[in-house]
Amino acid sequence: MEFPTVSGVRGSNLDRGIDGKATDLIHAGLQRQHVLWLREMTPAEIREVGEAGPTIDSIEVADFESHAALKEWIKAKAPAFVR
C-alpha cells in the first residue's frame, strides 16, 4: 500500500479572508482542495503584505511508509488537523 505525499504550509493569517472575501486558504482552500497551486513568498512579498493578509512562508513536502508515520508527522506539524 502506498501512502500519499503530504505538504505542510507555514505562514500567517492563513485563515483570514482573501481580498476582503469570506474565502480563506485553510478552510475553503487547502482543506477542501480548492487551491490549484501555491508557492512560497519571497521576503519582499511577505513584507509588502505585512499584517494585512495571508502569507506563505514555507512549504514542506514529506513521503510516508505507513499511516502511523503520516499521523505522527501531522500531529507534530499541524496538530489542529488531528482528531
N, CA, C and O atoms as a CHARMM CRD file, in Angstrom:
* protein
*
  332
    1    1 MET  N      0.83600  -1.16800   0.00000 PROA 1      0.00000
    2    1 MET  CA     0.00000   0.00000   0.00000 PROA 1      0.00000
    3    1 MET  C      0.88700   1.23900   0.00000 PROA 1      0.00000
    4    1 MET  O      1.84000   1.32000   0.77500 PROA 1      0.00000
    5    2 GLU  N      0.58100   2.20200  -0.86300 PROA 2      0.00000
    6    2 GLU  CA     1.32100   3.45000  -0.91500 PROA 2      0.00000
    7    2 GLU  C      0.59400   4.51700  -0.12200 PROA 2      0.00000
    8    2 GLU  O     -0.63500   4.58500  -0.13200 PROA 2      0.00000
    9    3 PHE  N      1.35400   5.34400   0.56000 PROA 3      0.00000
   10    3 PHE  CA     0.79100   6.44900   1.30500 PROA 3      0.00000
   11    3 PHE  C      1.13200   7.74000   0.58500 PROA 3      0.00000
   12    3 PHE  O      2.16600   7.82800  -0.07700 PROA 3      0.00000
   13    4 PRO  N      0.28200   8.73000   0.70800 PROA 4      0.00000
   14    4 PRO  CA     0.45600   9.94300  -0.09300 PROA 4      0.00000
   15    4 PRO  C      1.62400  10.80000   0.35800 PROA 4      0.00000
   16    4 PRO  O      2.12000  10.69300   1.47900 PROA 4      0.00000
   17    5 THR  N      2.03900  11.64800  -0.56100 PROA 5      0.00000
   18    5 THR  CA     2.95600  12.71900  -0.22600 PROA 5      0.00000
   19    5 THR  C      2.11100  13.82600   0.37200 PROA 5      0.00000
   20    5 THR  O      1.04600  14.15600  -0.15000 PROA 5      0.00000
   21    6 VAL  N      2.58300  14.39200   1.45800 PROA 6      0.00000
   22    6 VAL  CA     1.83000  15.42500   2.15500 PROA 6      0.00000
   23    6 VAL  C      2.66700  16.67900   2.21000 PROA 6      0.00000
   24    6 VAL  O      3.88800  16.61800   2.36000 PROA 6      0.00000
   25    7 SER  N      2.01100  17.81700   2.08700 PROA 7      0.00000
   26    7 SER  CA     2.68900  19.10200   2.19000 PROA 7      0.00000
   27    7 SER  C      2.25900  19.81700   3.44800 PROA 7      0.00000
   28    7 SER  O      1.09000  19.77800   3.83200 PROA 7      0.00000
   29    8 GLY  N      3.19700  20.46300   4.08000 PROA 8      0.00000
   30    8 GLY  CA     2.91100  21.32100   5.21900 PROA 8      0.00000
   31    8 GLY  C      3.15200  22.76200   4.80700 PROA 8      0.00000
   32    8 GLY  O      4.22100  23.09100   4.29200 PROA 8      0.00000
   33    9 VAL  N      2.17500  23.61900   5.02700 PROA 9      0.00000
   34    9 VAL  CA     2.26800  25.02200   4.64400 PROA 9      0.00000
   35    9 VAL  C      2.35100  25.85900   5.91300 PROA 9      0.00000
   36    9 VAL  O      1.51600  25.73200   6.80800 PROA 9      0.00000
   37   10 ARG  N      3.35500  26.70500   5.98200 PROA 10     0.00000
   38   10 ARG  CA     3.50000  27.62000   7.12100 PROA 10     0.00000
   39   10 ARG  C      3.39500  29.04900   6.61800 PROA 10     0.00000
   40   10 ARG  O      3.91100  29.40400   5.55900 PROA 10     0.00000
   41   11 GLY  N      2.71800  29.84100   7.40200 PROA 11     0.00000
   42   11 GLY  CA     2.57600  31.24600   7.05500 PROA 11     0.00000
   43   11 GLY  C      1.81000  31.96500   8.13900 PROA 11     0.00000
   44   11 GLY  O      1.70600  31.48300   9.26700 PROA 11     0.00000
   45   12 SER  N      1.28000  33.10500   7.79700 PROA 12     0.00000
   46   12 SER  CA     0.48600  33.86500   8.75200 PROA 12     0.00000
   47   12 SER  C     -0.85200  34.23400   8.12800 PROA 12     0.00000
   48   12 SER  O     -0.96700  34.39200   6.91200 PROA 12     0.00000
   49   13 ASN  N     -1.84300  34.36400   8.97000 PROA 13     0.00000
   50   13 ASN  CA    -3.19000  34.78000   8.55500 PROA 13     0.00000
   51   13 ASN  C     -3.79500  33.87700   7.49000 PROA 13     0.00000
   52   13 ASN  O     -4.56300  34.34500   6.64900 PROA 13     0.00000
   53   14 LEU  N     -3.45900  32.58500   7.51200 PROA 14     0.00000
   54   14 LEU  CA    -3.98500  31.66900   6.50200 PROA 14     0.00000
   55   14 LEU  C     -5.49000  31.45800   6.64200 PROA 14     0.00000
   56   14 LEU  O     -6.13600  30.98000   5.71000 PROA 14     0.00000
   57   15 ASP  N     -6.05100  31.81000   7.79400 PROA 15     0.00000
   58   15 ASP  CA    -7.49700  31.68700   7.98100 PROA 15     0.00000
   59   15 ASP  C     -8.21900  33.01900   7.77000 PROA 15     0.00000
   60   15 ASP  O     -9.42400  33.10900   8.00500 PROA 15     0.00000
   61   16 ARG  N     -7.50300  34.04200   7.33600 PROA 16     0.00000
   62   16 ARG  CA    -8.09000  35.35300   7.06400 PROA 16     0.00000
   63   16 ARG  C     -8.61700  35.38000   5.63300 PROA 16     0.00000
   64   16 ARG  O     -8.00700  34.80400   4.73200 PROA 16     0.00000
   65   17 GLY  N     -9.73100  36.03500   5.42900 PROA 17     0.00000
   66   17 GLY  CA   -10.31500  36.14200   4.09800 PROA 17     0.00000
   67   17 GLY  C     -9.36100  36.77500   3.10200 PROA 17     0.00000
   68   17 GLY  O     -8.54000  37.62100   3.45700 PROA 17     0.00000
   69   18 ILE  N     -9.47900  36.35600   1.85900 PROA 18     0.00000
   70   18 ILE  CA    -8.62200  36.85400   0.78400 PROA 18     0.00000
   71   18 ILE  C     -9.34500  37.96700   0.05100 PROA 18     0.00000
   72   18 ILE  O    -10.49900  37.80500  -0.34500 PROA 18     0.00000
   73   19 ASP  N     -8.68400  39.08200  -0.12900 PROA 19     0.00000
   74   19 ASP  CA    -9.23900  40.23800  -0.84000 PROA 19     0.00000
   75   19 ASP  C    -10.59400  40.66500  -0.28200 PROA 19     0.00000
   76   19 ASP  O    -11.49500  41.02300  -1.04000 PROA 19     0.00000
   77   20 GLY  N    -10.73800  40.62700   1.05000 PROA 20     0.00000
   78   20 GLY  CA   -11.96700  41.07200   1.68700 PROA 20     0.00000
   79   20 GLY  C    -13.13800  40.10800   1.55600 PROA 20     0.00000
   80   20 GLY  O    -14.26100  40.44800   1.93000 PROA 20     0.00000
   81   21 LYS  N    -12.89600  38.92000   1.03500 PROA 21     0.00000
   82   21 LYS  CA   -13.95700  37.91900   0.86600 PROA 21     0.00000
   83   21 LYS  C    -13.91400  36.92600   2.02000 PROA 21     0.00000
   84   21 LYS  O    -12.95300  36.89500   2.78900 PROA 21     0.00000
   85   22 ALA  N    -14.95300  36.12200   2.13400 PROA 22     0.00000
   86   22 ALA  CA   -15.02200  35.12100   3.20000 PROA 22     0.00000
   87   22 ALA  C    -14.12500  33.91600   2.91800 PROA 22     0.00000
   88   22 ALA  O    -13.83600  33.14600   3.83400 PROA 22     0.00000
   89   23 THR  N    -13.68600  33.73800   1.69200 PROA 23     0.00000
   90   23 THR  CA   -12.84000  32.60000   1.32600 PROA 23     0.00000
   91   23 THR  C    -11.46200  32.74700   1.95100 PROA 23     0.00000
   92   23 THR  O    -10.80700  33.77700   1.79400 PROA 23     0.00000
   93   24 ASP  N    -11.02300  31.70400   2.66700 PROA 24     0.00000
   94   24 ASP  CA    -9.68800  31.72500   3.26000 PROA 24     0.00000
   95   24 ASP  C     -8.89700  30.52000   2.77300 PROA 24     0.00000
   96   24 ASP  O     -9.46300  29.58100   2.21200 PROA 24     0.00000
   97   25 LEU  N     -7.59200  30.55000   2.98800 PROA 25     0.00000
   98   25 LEU  CA    -6.73100  29.48000   2.48700 PROA 25     0.00000
   99   25 LEU  C     -6.89100  28.17000   3.24200 PROA 25     0.00000
  100   25 LEU  O     -6.77900  27.10100   2.64200 PROA 25     0.00000
  101   26 ILE  N     -7.15000  28.22600   4.54600 PROA 26     0.00000
  102   26 ILE  CA    -7.21800  26.99400   5.33600 PROA 26     0.00000
  103   26 ILE  C     -8.51400  26.23700   5.05900 PROA 26     0.00000
  104   26 ILE  O     -8.48600  25.14800   4.48600 PROA 26     0.00000
  105   27 HSD  N     -9.63100  26.79900   5.45500 PROA 27     0.00000
  106   27 HSD  CA   -10.90100  26.06300   5.42300 PROA 27     0.00000
  107   27 HSD  C    -11.49400  25.93700   4.01300 PROA 27     0.00000
  108   27 HSD  O    -11.87700  24.84300   3.59700 PROA 27     0.00000
  109   28 ALA  N    -11.56800  27.03400   3.29400 PROA 28     0.00000
  110   28 ALA  CA   -12.19000  26.99700   1.97400 PROA 28     0.00000
  111   28 ALA  C    -11.20400  26.61400   0.87700 PROA 28     0.00000
  112   28 ALA  O    -11.61600  26.26600  -0.23000 PROA 28     0.00000
  113   29 GLY  N     -9.92100  26.67300   1.16900 PROA 29     0.00000
  114   29 GLY  CA    -8.92400  26.38100   0.14800 PROA 29     0.00000
  115   29 GLY  C     -8.24300  25.05500   0.32000 PROA 29     0.00000
  116   29 GLY  O     -8.53500  24.11000  -0.41200 PROA 29     0.00000
  117   30 LEU  N     -7.33300  24.95900   1.28100 PROA 30     0.00000
  118   30 LEU  CA    -6.49700  23.76700   1.43000 PROA 30     0.00000
  119   30 LEU  C     -7.27800  22.55000   1.90700 PROA 30     0.00000
  120   30 LEU  O     -7.11900  21.46700   1.34400 PROA 30     0.00000
  121   31 GLN  N     -8.12000  22.69900   2.93200 PROA 31     0.00000
  122   31 GLN  CA    -8.84400  21.54000   3.45700 PROA 31     0.00000
  123   31 GLN  C     -9.81500  20.96100   2.43600 PROA 31     0.00000
  124   31 GLN  O    -10.02800  19.74900   2.40300 PROA 31     0.00000
  125   32 ARG  N    -10.38900  21.79200   1.62500 PROA 32     0.00000
  126   32 ARG  CA   -11.34500  21.31600   0.61100 PROA 32     0.00000
  127   32 ARG  C    -10.70100  21.09600  -0.74600 PROA 32     0.00000
  128   32 ARG  O    -11.38100  20.80200  -1.72900 PROA 32     0.00000
  129   33 GLN  N     -9.39800  21.23800  -0.79100 PROA 33     0.00000
  130   33 GLN  CA    -8.60600  21.01200  -2.00400 PROA 33     0.00000
  131   33 GLN  C     -9.08000  21.87400  -3.17400 PROA 33     0.00000
  132   33 GLN  O     -9.16700  21.41100  -4.31100 PROA 33     0.00000
  133   34 HSD  N     -9.38500  23.14200  -2.86700 PROA 34     0.00000
  134   34 HSD  CA    -9.80700  24.07900  -3.90000 PROA 34     0.00000
  135   34 HSD  C     -8.67700  24.99700  -4.35800 PROA 34     0.00000
  136   34 HSD  O     -8.89300  25.88200  -5.18600 PROA 34     0.00000
  137   35 VAL  N     -7.49300  24.79200  -3.83200 PROA 35     0.00000
  138   35 VAL  CA    -6.33800  25.59400  -4.23000 PROA 35     0.00000
  139   35 VAL  C     -5.66000  24.89600  -5.40100 PROA 35     0.00000
  140   35 VAL  O     -5.24100  23.74400  -5.28800 PROA 35     0.00000
  141   36 LEU  N     -5.55400  25.59500  -6.52400 PROA 36     0.00000
  142   36 LEU  CA    -4.94300  24.99900  -7.70400 PROA 36     0.00000
  143   36 LEU  C     -3.43000  24.92800  -7.60100 PROA 36     0.00000
  144   36 LEU  O     -2.82600  23.95000  -8.04000 PROA 36     0.00000
  145   37 TRP  N     -2.81800  25.94000  -7.03400 PROA 37     0.00000
  146   37 TRP  CA    -1.37700  25.94500  -6.83500 PROA 37     0.00000
  147   37 TRP  C     -1.04500  26.97700  -5.76900 PROA 37     0.00000
  148   37 TRP  O     -1.82500  27.88900  -5.49700 PROA 37     0.00000
  149   38 LEU  N      0.12200  26.81500  -5.17700 PROA 38     0.00000
  150   38 LEU  CA     0.62700  27.80800  -4.24700 PROA 38     0.00000
  151   38 LEU  C      2.13300  27.76100  -4.25700 PROA 38     0.00000
  152   38 LEU  O      2.72900  26.79400  -4.73100 PROA 38     0.00000
  153   39 ARG  N      2.75200  28.80400  -3.73500 PROA 39     0.00000
  154   39 ARG  CA     4.20700  28.88500  -3.69700 PROA 39     0.00000
  155   39 ARG  C      4.62700  29.68300  -2.47800 PROA 39     0.00000
  156   39 ARG  O      3.85800  30.47000  -1.92600 PROA 39     0.00000
  157   40 GLU  N      5.86700  29.46200  -2.07400 PROA 40     0.00000
  158   40 GLU  CA     6.44000  30.25500  -1.00200 PROA 40     0.00000
  159   40 GLU  C      6.61100  31.68000  -1.49800 PROA 40     0.00000
  160   40 GLU  O      6.95000  31.91300  -2.65800 PROA 40     0.00000
  161   41 MET  N      6.37400  32.61800  -0.61600 PROA 41     0.00000
  162   41 MET  CA     6.53800  34.02200  -0.96400 PROA 41     0.00000
  163   41 MET  C      7.96600  34.46300  -0.65300 PROA 41     0.00000
  164   41 MET  O      8.60600  33.93400   0.25600 PROA 41     0.00000
  165   42 THR  N      8.44500  35.41900  -1.40400 PROA 42     0.00000
  166   42 THR  CA     9.76300  35.97900  -1.12100 PROA 42     0.00000
  167   42 THR  C      9.65900  36.86700   0.12600 PROA 42     0.00000
  168   42 THR  O      8.57100  37.32400   0.47500 PROA 42     0.00000
  169   43 PRO  N     10.79000  37.10700   0.79100 PROA 43     0.00000
  170   43 PRO  CA    10.74500  38.02100   1.94400 PROA 43     0.00000
  171   43 PRO  C     10.15100  39.39300   1.59200 PROA 43     0.00000
  172   43 PRO  O      9.43500  39.98400   2.40000 PROA 43     0.00000
  173   44 ALA  N     10.44400  39.89400   0.39300 PROA 44     0.00000
  174   44 ALA  CA     9.89800  41.19000  -0.02900 PROA 44     0.00000
  175   44 ALA  C      8.37600  41.12900  -0.15700 PROA 44     0.00000
  176   44 ALA  O      7.68300  42.06400   0.24500 PROA 44     0.00000
  177   45 GLU  N      7.85300  40.03600  -0.71100 PROA 45     0.00000
  178   45 GLU  CA     6.39800  39.87300  -0.83600 PROA 45     0.00000
  179   45 GLU  C      5.73000  39.78900   0.53400 PROA 45     0.00000
  180   45 GLU  O      4.65900  40.35600   0.74600 PROA 45     0.00000
  181   46 ILE  N      6.36900  39.07800   1.45800 PROA 46     0.00000
  182   46 ILE  CA     5.82000  38.95400   2.81100 PROA 46     0.00000
  183   46 ILE  C      5.78800  40.31600   3.48700 PROA 46     0.00000
  184   46 ILE  O      4.80200  40.65700   4.14100 PROA 46     0.00000
  185   47 ARG  N      6.86200  41.11000   3.33800 PROA 47     0.00000
  186   47 ARG  CA     6.88800  42.46000   3.92100 PROA 47     0.00000
  187   47 ARG  C      5.80100  43.33100   3.30400 PROA 47     0.00000
  188   47 ARG  O      5.16000  44.11600   4.00300 PROA 47     0.00000
  189   48 GLU  N      5.59100  43.19300   1.99700 PROA 48     0.00000
  190   48 GLU  CA     4.58300  44.00200   1.29900 PROA 48     0.00000
  191   48 GLU  C      3.17600  43.69800   1.81300 PROA 48     0.00000
  192   48 GLU  O      2.37300  44.61300   1.99200 PROA 48     0.00000
  193   49 VAL  N      2.87200  42.42900   2.04800 PROA 49     0.00000
  194   49 VAL  CA     1.56600  42.04300   2.58000 PROA 49     0.00000
  195   49 VAL  C      1.43000  42.52500   4.01800 PROA 49     0.00000
  196   49 VAL  O      0.36100  42.97100   4.43400 PROA 49     0.00000
  197   50 GLY  N      2.52000  42.43300   4.77400 PROA 50     0.00000
  198   50 GLY  CA     2.51700  42.86700   6.16400 PROA 50     0.00000
  199   50 GLY  C      1.53800  42.06900   7.00900 PROA 50     0.00000
  200   50 GLY  O      1.36000  40.86900   6.80600 PROA 50     0.00000
  201   51 GLU  N      0.91000  42.74200   7.95300 PROA 51     0.00000
  202   51 GLU  CA    -0.03600  42.10400   8.85700 PROA 51     0.00000
  203   51 GLU  C     -1.42900  41.99900   8.24200 PROA 51     0.00000
  204   51 GLU  O     -2.32100  41.40300   8.84600 PROA 51     0.00000
  205   52 ALA  N     -1.63100  42.55800   7.06900 PROA 52     0.00000
  206   52 ALA  CA    -2.97000  42.69100   6.49500 PROA 52     0.00000
  207   52 ALA  C     -3.54800  41.42000   5.88200 PROA 52     0.00000
  208   52 ALA  O     -4.76300  41.22400   5.90400 PROA 52     0.00000
  209   53 GLY  N     -2.71600  40.57500   5.34800 PROA 53     0.00000
  210   53 GLY  CA    -3.26300  39.43200   4.61600 PROA 53     0.00000
  211   53 GLY  C     -2.46400  38.17100   4.83300 PROA 53     0.00000
  212   53 GLY  O     -1.47500  38.16600   5.56500 PROA 53     0.00000
  213   54 PRO  N     -2.90100  37.09500   4.19000 PROA 54     0.00000
  214   54 PRO  CA    -2.22000  35.81400   4.35000 PROA 54     0.00000
  215   54 PRO  C     -0.86200  35.79400   3.65200 PROA 54     0.00000
  216   54 PRO  O     -0.67000  36.40800   2.60300 PROA 54     0.00000
  217   55 THR  N      0.07200  35.07100   4.26800 PROA 55     0.00000
  218   55 THR  CA     1.38800  34.86900   3.66200 PROA 55     0.00000
  219   55 THR  C      1.73100  33.38400   3.71300 PROA 55     0.00000
  220   55 THR  O      1.26100  32.66300   4.59300 PROA 55     0.00000
  221   56 ILE  N      2.54200  32.93600   2.77900 PROA 56     0.00000
  222   56 ILE  CA     3.05700  31.56600   2.78300 PROA 56     0.00000
  223   56 ILE  C      4.57000  31.67900   2.91800 PROA 56     0.00000
  224   56 ILE  O      5.28000  32.04700   1.98200 PROA 56     0.00000
  225   57 ASP  N      5.04000  31.34400   4.13300 PROA 57     0.00000
  226   57 ASP  CA     6.45800  31.47500   4.44000 PROA 57     0.00000
  227   57 ASP  C      7.26400  30.27000   3.97800 PROA 57     0.00000
  228   57 ASP  O      8.39500  30.41700   3.51500 PROA 57     0.00000
  229   58 SER  N      6.68000  29.06700   4.10200 PROA 58     0.00000
  230   58 SER  CA     7.40800  27.86700   3.69700 PROA 58     0.00000
  231   58 SER  C      6.43500  26.74000   3.37600 PROA 58     0.00000
  232   58 SER  O      5.30000  26.71500   3.85400 PROA 58     0.00000
  233   59 ILE  N      6.90400  25.82200   2.56700 PROA 59     0.00000
  234   59 ILE  CA     6.15000  24.62500   2.20200 PROA 59     0.00000
  235   59 ILE  C      7.08300  23.43600   2.42400 PROA 59     0.00000
  236   59 ILE  O      8.20500  23.41200   1.91800 PROA 59     0.00000
  237   60 GLU  N      6.60600  22.45400   3.18300 PROA 60     0.00000
  238   60 GLU  CA     7.38800  21.25100   3.45100 PROA 60     0.00000
  239   60 GLU  C      6.65000  20.06300   2.84500 PROA 60     0.00000
  240   60 GLU  O      5.44100  19.91800   3.02700 PROA 60     0.00000
  241   61 VAL  N      7.37200  19.22500   2.13400 PROA 61     0.00000
  242   61 VAL  CA     6.79700  18.04900   1.49400 PROA 61     0.00000
  243   61 VAL  C      7.44900  16.80500   2.08300 PROA 61     0.00000
  244   61 VAL  O      8.66800  16.75400   2.24600 PROA 61     0.00000
  245   62 ALA  N      6.62500  15.79100   2.40300 PROA 62     0.00000
  246   62 ALA  CA     7.15700  14.56800   3.00400 PROA 62     0.00000
  247   62 ALA  C      6.42800  13.34000   2.46300 PROA 62     0.00000
  248   62 ALA  O      5.23400  13.40300   2.16800 PROA 62     0.00000
  249   63 ASP  N      7.14300  12.23100   2.33400 PROA 63     0.00000
  250   63 ASP  CA     6.57300  10.93700   1.94800 PROA 63     0.00000
  251   63 ASP  C      6.57200  10.03100   3.17200 PROA 63     0.00000
  252   63 ASP  O      7.41100  10.17300   4.06100 PROA 63     0.00000
  253   64 PHE  N      5.62700   9.10100   3.21200 PROA 64     0.00000
  254   64 PHE  CA     5.48700   8.23500   4.38100 PROA 64     0.00000
  255   64 PHE  C      5.38200   6.78000   3.99000 PROA 64     0.00000
  256   64 PHE  O      4.81400   6.44000   2.95200 PROA 64     0.00000
  257   65 GLU  N      5.93600   5.92000   4.83400 PROA 65     0.00000
  258   65 GLU  CA     5.92400   4.48000   4.61100 PROA 65     0.00000
  259   65 GLU  C      4.70900   3.82200   5.25200 PROA 65     0.00000
  260   65 GLU  O      4.34500   2.70200   4.89400 PROA 65     0.00000
  261   66 SER  N      4.07600   4.52300   6.20900 PROA 66     0.00000
  262   66 SER  CA     2.92600   3.93300   6.89600 PROA 66     0.00000
  263   66 SER  C      1.94200   5.02900   7.27900 PROA 66     0.00000
  264   66 SER  O      2.28500   6.21000   7.32400 PROA 66     0.00000
  265   67 HSD  N      0.71600   4.61000   7.55300 PROA 67     0.00000
  266   67 HSD  CA    -0.31300   5.53700   8.00000 PROA 67     0.00000
  267   67 HSD  C      0.06600   6.11000   9.36800 PROA 67     0.00000
  268   67 HSD  O     -0.19100   7.28300   9.63700 PROA 67     0.00000
  269   68 ALA  N      0.66600   5.30100  10.22300 PROA 68     0.00000
  270   68 ALA  CA     1.08800   5.75600  11.55000 PROA 68     0.00000
  271   68 ALA  C      2.13600   6.87000  11.43100 PROA 68     0.00000
  272   68 ALA  O      2.08500   7.85200  12.17100 PROA 68     0.00000
  273   69 ALA  N      3.07400   6.71700  10.50700 PROA 69     0.00000
  274   69 ALA  CA     4.09800   7.74200  10.30700 PROA 69     0.00000
  275   69 ALA  C      3.46900   9.04000   9.80000 PROA 69     0.00000
  276   69 ALA  O      3.86600  10.12800  10.21600 PROA 69     0.00000
  277   70 LEU  N      2.49800   8.92400   8.91200 PROA 70     0.00000
  278   70 LEU  CA     1.78100  10.08600   8.41300 PROA 70     0.00000
  279   70 LEU  C      1.07600  10.81600   9.55200 PROA 70     0.00000
  280   70 LEU  O      1.17300  12.03900   9.65900 PROA 70     0.00000
  281   71 LYS  N      0.36700  10.07500  10.40200 PROA 71     0.00000
  282   71 LYS  CA    -0.35200  10.67900  11.52300 PROA 71     0.00000
  283   71 LYS  C      0.60000  11.37100  12.49800 PROA 71     0.00000
  284   71 LYS  O      0.28400  12.44800  13.00400 PROA 71     0.00000
  285   72 GLU  N      1.74500  10.77800  12.76300 PROA 72     0.00000
  286   72 GLU  CA     2.72300  11.38900  13.66500 PROA 72     0.00000
  287   72 GLU  C      3.26600  12.69300  13.08900 PROA 72     0.00000
  288   72 GLU  O      3.45000  13.66900  13.81600 PROA 72     0.00000
  289   73 TRP  N      3.52000  12.70600  11.78400 PROA 73     0.00000
  290   73 TRP  CA     4.01200  13.91900  11.13700 PROA 73     0.00000
  291   73 TRP  C      2.97100  15.02400  11.23000 PROA 73     0.00000
  292   73 TRP  O      3.30100  16.16200  11.56300 PROA 73     0.00000
  293   74 ILE  N      1.72500  14.69700  10.93900 PROA 74     0.00000
  294   74 ILE  CA     0.66000  15.69200  11.01800 PROA 74     0.00000
  295   74 ILE  C      0.49700  16.18900  12.45200 PROA 74     0.00000
  296   74 ILE  O      0.32300  17.38500  12.68400 PROA 74     0.00000
  297   75 LYS  N      0.55400  15.27100  13.40400 PROA 75     0.00000
  298   75 LYS  CA     0.42500  15.64800  14.81800 PROA 75     0.00000
  299   75 LYS  C      1.52800  16.62900  15.23200 PROA 75     0.00000
  300   75 LYS  O      1.27500  17.56300  15.99200 PROA 75     0.00000
  301   76 ALA  N      2.73900  16.41700  14.73400 PROA 76     0.00000
  302   76 ALA  CA     3.85800  17.29000  15.08100 PROA 76     0.00000
  303   76 ALA  C      3.82200  18.61900  14.33500 PROA 76     0.00000
  304   76 ALA  O      4.15200  19.66300  14.89800 PROA 76     0.00000
  305   77 LYS  N      3.41800  18.57500  13.06400 PROA 77     0.00000
  306   77 LYS  CA     3.48100  19.76400  12.22900 PROA 77     0.00000
  307   77 LYS  C      2.19400  20.58300  12.19900 PROA 77     0.00000
  308   77 LYS  O      2.24300  21.80500  12.06200 PROA 77     0.00000
  309   78 ALA  N      1.05100  19.92600  12.32500 PROA 78     0.00000
  310   78 ALA  CA    -0.24400  20.60400  12.21500 PROA 78     0.00000
  311   78 ALA  C     -1.26500  19.95400  13.14100 PROA 78     0.00000
  312   78 ALA  O     -2.21800  19.33500  12.66800 PROA 78     0.00000
  313   79 PRO  N     -1.08400  20.08500  14.44600 PROA 79     0.00000
  314   79 PRO  CA    -1.93500  19.38300  15.40800 PROA 79     0.00000
  315   79 PRO  C     -3.42600  19.73500  15.29300 PROA 79     0.00000
  316   79 PRO  O     -4.27800  18.95000  15.70600 PROA 79     0.00000
  317   80 ALA  N     -3.73400  20.88200  14.74700 PROA 80     0.00000
  318   80 ALA  CA    -5.14800  21.27600  14.59800 PROA 80     0.00000
  319   80 ALA  C     -5.90500  20.34200  13.65100 PROA 80     0.00000
  320   80 ALA  O     -7.13300  20.27400  13.69800 PROA 80     0.00000
  321   81 PHE  N     -5.18100  19.62400  12.79500 PROA 81     0.00000
  322   81 PHE  CA    -5.82700  18.74900  11.82700 PROA 81     0.00000
  323   81 PHE  C     -5.99100  17.31500  12.30500 PROA 81     0.00000
  324   81 PHE  O     -6.56300  16.48900  11.59400 PROA 81     0.00000
  325   82 VAL  N     -5.49000  17.00200  13.51600 PROA 82     0.00000
  326   82 VAL  CA    -5.57200  15.64500  14.05900 PROA 82     0.00000
  327   82 VAL  C     -6.75800  15.56600  14.98700 PROA 82     0.00000
  328   82 VAL  O     -6.94500  16.41100  15.86200 PROA 82     0.00000
  329   83 ARG  N     -7.55800  14.53400  14.78300 PROA 83     0.00000
  330   83 ARG  CA    -8.72700  14.33200  15.64900 PROA 83     0.00000
  331   83 ARG  C     -8.44700  13.26900  16.65200 PROA 83     0.00000
  332   83 ARG  O     -9.30800  12.95200  17.47200 PROA 83     0.00000
